[in-house]
């Protein structure tokens, strides 16, 4: 309690200080768009050497104008996933069928899981057109197997085809897809992560925004499978881990 009180006092002072600055006009929002921001917004859909070919400015910036930054952020995320998998690199006993929840919960979970799959795919596939993208869609996708783990059991999820090894394989394929999409322009005389005109802006009269849709799809698979692999690991009861022989 003695340690908590000073922290709460400091937090209260920070909030009051920020409120006074905002209300007194010391900190005010800029009235004009900065040149760099104006450049990004103007070049998202307008043709030219610097166009991203996407009406979604955030996706254009994340995967095109500052694509290398996003690529390194994605690498950090997958290194964290790899670290989590290594923490559970122990021998595991065969997991028996755990107790399922009630029929009502299982029935609702089936409906919710299908809806989550549809919504998450829409978020990823339309990420170059509307707010969303591969990471957001993959995070939403991972909720479906998490619900199945809770309502049914880990054994049910594995027997249905989504085992730990398969989730790791899908995660690796997604990461390889992102890497190949980033390096492909180098083989065609472009630069790393180049979008247009290396990748087509339209496919079958549908706006795909060049490489942006590929990044979103691969990120969707990698993030969804990565989170699912971690969920499968942390759902294993502690008693099922076999102690290593000394």
N, C-alpha and C positions, 0 to 999 in steps of 0.2 A: 504493500500500500504506500509506503514511504517513497519507493522508486516510481510508482505510477503517477503520483500527484504532480511532480515537476514536469513530467512528460505531457500530462493533460494541460497544464498551465502554459507550456510552450506552444502546444497545438492551438489553444484558444487565442493566444497572442498573435500567432501567424494568421489565423482566420480573420481576426479583427483588423489586423494590419492590411491584409489583402482587400477586405471589404472597404475600408476607408480609402485606399488608393483607387479602387474601381469607382466608387461613388463620387469622389471629389475630382474626378477627371484627370488625375495624375497619369493613369494608364488608360489610354483610349485606343479603340480599334482604328487601324489605318483606313483612311477614306479612299485611297487609290490603290489599285493593284500594282504590285511590284513587277518590274520588267521580266524577271524569270518566270513568275507565275502567269503573267500575260502570255509569254511565249508558249508555255505548256498548254494553256487553254486554247490558244489559237491554232496550235499545230496538231491537236489530237485527231481531227478529221480532215483538215485542209491538206490537199496534196502537196508533194514536195519531198525533198530528201530527208526532212526531219519529222515527217508525219508518222503517227502511231497507228492511224487507221481505225481508231476506236472512239465512240462518243462518250465512253466512260473515262473521265480524266484521271481518276485515282488509279485504275488498272493500267492506264497508259504510262503513268509516272512510275508505278511500282515495277512493271515488267519491261518497260522500254527505256524511258529517259534515265532512270536510276536502277536499271536492271541488275547491274553487278552488285549493288548494295543488297537487293532482294535475294540474289543468288547466295551471297554469303550468309544472310540471315537464315535462309533455308538450310544451308549447311550446318549452322549452329544448332538448329532445331533437330536435325537428324543425328548429330553427334550426341545430343542429349538423349535421344531415343536409344542410340547404341549404348550409351552409358547405363541407361535403365535396364536394358537387356543383359548387360554384363553383370549387373548386380544380382541377377537371378540365374546366373550360369551355374546352377547346381543340378545334381541329379534329382529328378522328381518321381515319386511313386505314381503309379497309375491312379488317376482321379476317379473315384467311384461316382455314381450318379447322386448328386445332392438333392435335397428336398426342394420341390417346386413350390411356388406360391399358389394362391387360390385360383380357381377357374376364371373368376372375373378378372383378376389381374393379368392372367395369361392371355385371355381373349382381347383385352384392351391393348396389351403389349403387341400382339400380332398386327392389329390395325395401325397402332402408332408407328411401328417399325416400317411398315410399307409407306406410310405418309412421310416419314423422315427420309427414307431413301429417295422418294420422288422430289421432295423439296430440296434436299442437299444436291442432287444432280442438277436441278434447275439453277441453284445458286452458282454452281461451278460452270455450267455450260453457257450461262448468260452473263458471266462475270465481265466479259468484254463489252457488254451492251448496257448493263444495269449494275448498281452497287452489289458487290459480292466478289466471288473469285474462288480459286482452288483451295486456299487455306480455310476460308469460311465454310465452303461446302464440305471439305474433308472433316472439319471439326464437327459439323452437324451430322455427317455420316456416321462418325464414331459413336454417336448417342444410341443408334439402333442396336448394335451388338452389346452395348452396355446394358440396355434395358433387357435384352434376352438373357444376359448373364444373371441379372437380378431376379427376373420373373421365372425363368426356367432353370438353367444350370449351365455351368461351363461345359459339361459333357455334351449337352444338347447342341451348343454352338459349334463344338468341334466336329461332332458327327454329321452336322448339316453341311460341312464343307469348309468352314472358316476356322482352321486350326492355327496354332501359333506359327508353325513353319510356313504355312500358306500366307499368313498376314505379313511375315517378314519378307517373303518373296515378292508380294505385291508392292510393299514399301520400297524394296530395292529396284523393282522395275519402274516405279514412278520416278524415283531419283535419277535413274539412268536416262529416262525420257527427258527430264529437265536438262540434264547435262548434254545430251545429244542435240537437243533443240538449241542450246546455247552455242555449241561448237560447230554445228552444220554450216553456218554462214562462212566460217573460215575456209571450208573446202570449196566454196563457190566464189571466192575472191572478195568476200565481205569482211566484216569485223565481228568480233565475238558478240553474241546476243543481238545481232542486227535483225530488224524486223522486216519492213518493206525495203525494196521489192523482192528480197530473197524468198519470203513466204507470201503466198497469194492473199490479197485483201478479201477476195470473195471466193467461195467454193460452192458451186452449183447455185449461183445467184444468192447465196446466203453470206451475210457479212461475218467473216471470221476474224478480221483484224490481224491477219498475218500470223505471227507466232504466238499472239496473246492467248488464243483459245487452246493451243497445245500446252502452254505453260499451265493454264488453269486446270486442264484435264489431268495432266501428270501430277500436279500438286494435289489435286483432289484425291487421287488414288494413294499417293504417298502419305499424306497427312492422315487420311481415314484409316489406312492399314497400320500406320505407326502407332496411333492412339489405341487401336484395337489390340495390337500386340501387347502393349503395356497393360491394358485392362485384363487381358487373358492371364498375364503373369501375376498381377496383384490379386486376382480372384482365387489363386491357388491357396488352400489352407496351409498354415505354417507346418502342420503335422505331416504334410505330404512331402516336404523337403527332406532329402536324405543327407545326413551329415557325412562330410567327406572323411575318408579314412586317414588317420594321422600316420 
